[in-house]
Amino acid sequence: MSSQQTFQPNALRDAKAPGDAAAFKNWLRQISQHVAEAAKEGGFLGIGGVTVSEAEKATLTEISSALKLAA
């Protein structure tokens, strides 16, 4: 299932609640960002590593694209 299929309700929400749509999309994006930043990837015993992995960055970009938000 593609992200576009996952986010098909965008059109319905945009049509029925246009005033809330932008806030809801930004809220979803913020949640995604917080989840991606929840734990470091790589490193050893908390030393080194990255806050957001390349796979998570790609997923965040895909989510932003599906929500029609700037990445």
Secondary structure, DSSP 8 states (H G I E B T S, - for coil): --HHHHTTHHHHHHHH-HHHHHHHHHHHHHHHHHHHTSS-BSSBTTBS-BSS-HHHHHHHHHHHHHTT---
